């Protein structure tokens, strides 16, 4: 049975990796908005973290970051310099490798943090729906990890460049980024919570088909 469980885990990892690449390299994973691309690509990364563990989740997070790097390099938007070192900063002819930190670090942590949130909640919640609740909260936590870290790093590392790209005062950047966190981040978090709970319950049976669980 352990061999079967290992087979299921590798199969599910391959499935999540394929979904991540397909969503990341097509319009399915990103919805363009005025200030940033609203993403639902974090959802398979969150599911991979919760169901397969932080190691698998981090690997999926690397794929998430890679698709972001490719998208922002091949089809750059106004602020793509914050995600790709190959896109010049405003008023310059070259980018900065610091962009790789924004591109990859939050996405890797999206594949790590939800696992520990889920495990912690599973030990503390009680009731018939504890697993569903733990999955939903883990999805929200993973989504907010992505949004807060990406926006925070942009504000910290690229405030002046971001302001120049948008044609605004540097002092206004924080307010704009907080607006993105509140609006975009809220929508993404709700979607991630619902989808992580709904899909996670079903997918758990593939990872541990012989285990009874309270949903």
N, C-alpha and C positions, 0 to 999 in steps of 0.2 A: 504493500500500500504506500510505503514511503517513496518507492520508485515512481508510482503513478502520480503522487502529489508533486514530485519534482518535475515530471513531464508536463503536468498541467501548468506549473509555474513558468517553465521555459516557454510553453506555448502562449500563455497569456502575456508574457513579456514581449514576445515577438509581435503579438497582436497590437499591444499598446505602442510599440515602437513604430509599426507600420502606420497606425492611426495618427501618431504624432507627426510623422514625416508628411503624410498626405495632407493633414490639416494645416501643417506649417508651410508647405510649399504650394498651396492653393488658397483661393479666397475663403475656403471653408473655415479656416482657423482664425482669421483676422477680419474684423469689421472696421473699415476706416472711419475715424471721427476727426473733427477739426484739429485737435491737439495731439492725439495719439491713436494708435490702433487698438480698439477694443478686442480682446482676445478670449476665446474659449478653449484655446490650445492647452491651457493648464489642466484641464479636466482629466485627460488620460494620464498625465503625470501624477496628479493627486491620487487617482485610483491605483496606479502602479505602486505608489508609496505605501498606501494603506494596506493593499492586498498582498504585495510581494515583499515589502520591507524597504528600508531607507537606501540600501545599496542599489537595488533595481530602480528605485525612485530617482536617485541621483543620476543614474545613467540616462533615464528618460528626460531628466531636467537638462542634461547636456545636449540631447537632441533638440529639445525645445529651444535652448539658446542658439544652437547651430542654425536652425531654421530662421530665427530672428536675425541672426547675422547675415545670412544669405539674402533674405528679403530686403533688409535695409541697405545692403551693398548693391544688389542688382537693380532694385527699383526704389531708390532713395526718396524719402519724403523730406519735409522741411526740417525735421529734427532727427533725422536718421544718424547724424554724427554722434548722437548719444549712445547708439548701439553698435556702430561699425567704425573701426579705426581706418577704414578705407574711404570714408566720406569726409571731405574737408570741413573743418570748423568754419563758421561764418567769418568772412574777411580774411581767410587764409587759404593756402593751397594744399594743406595736409590735415589728416585726422590725428587722433591720439589713441594709443593702446589702452588708455583708461576706459574707453568705451567697452572693452571686453568685460570689464568688471560689471558694468550695468547689464550687459547682454547675458552673461552666464551666471553670476553669483545668485541673483534672486531666483532664477529658474532651477538651479541645482537645489536650493533650499526648499523650493516648492515640492521637490521629490523626497525631502527628508522630514521636514517639520510635521506634516500631517500624520505620518506614521506614529510619532510619539504622542500627538494629541489623541489619536484614536486609541492607542494602548492605555493611556491614562484614563480616558473616559470609560473604557470597557471595564476597568477595575473599580470605578466609583459609581457608575450609574446602576440603577436597579429598575426592574420592570420588564414587561414584555417587549417593549420597543427600544431597549437600550442600544442595540446594535445599529438600528436605523438612526437614532439620535446621534450616536457617536460618529457614524459615517457623515451625516449632514454637517455636524460641527467641524469635522476634519476637512470637509470640502470648503467650508467658509474660511477656515484658518489657512488652508493652502492658497486660496485665491487672494486673501488679504496679504499673505506673505509676499506674493508676486507684486501686487499693486503698491504696497507701502515701501518695499525695498527699491523697486524701480523708480518710483517718484522721488523717494528720499535721496537716492544716489544721484539722480539727475539734478535735483535742487542743490545738493552739496558739491557735486563735481563740475556741473555745467551751468551754473546759474547765469553767469554773464553771457555765455555763448547762446544759451536758450533764449535769453531776453533779446539778444541781437537778432536771432533767427525769427523771432515773433514780432520784432519791432516794438517792444514794450520796455518799460523801465525795469532794471534788475530787481527793484524792491517789490514789483508786482508778481514776480515769478512764484514766490511761495503761495500767494493767494490762488493763482491759477492751478498750481499743482495740487493744492488742497481741494480745489473744486473737482479736479479729475478723480482724486481719491474718493471723494464723497459720491460723485455721480457714477462714473465708470466703474469704480471699485465696488460700489454697492450693488450694481446690476450684476457684475461678474461674480460677486460673492454669493448672492442669492441663487444664481444659476448653478454655480459649483456645488452649493449645499444640496440642492434638489437632485441634480444629476448624480452626484457622488452617492447619495443615499439610495436612489432608485437603481442605479447600475451596480453598485457595490453589493447589494443583497444578492443579486443574481450571480454575479461573478465570483463571489466567495465560494459558491458550491463547486466551481471549477478548480479553485485553488486547494480547497479542503473538502472534497466530496464526501468523505466518511465522517465528518464532524457535525454533530447536532449543535444548533445555535439558536439563541433567542433573538428574533428580529425586532 
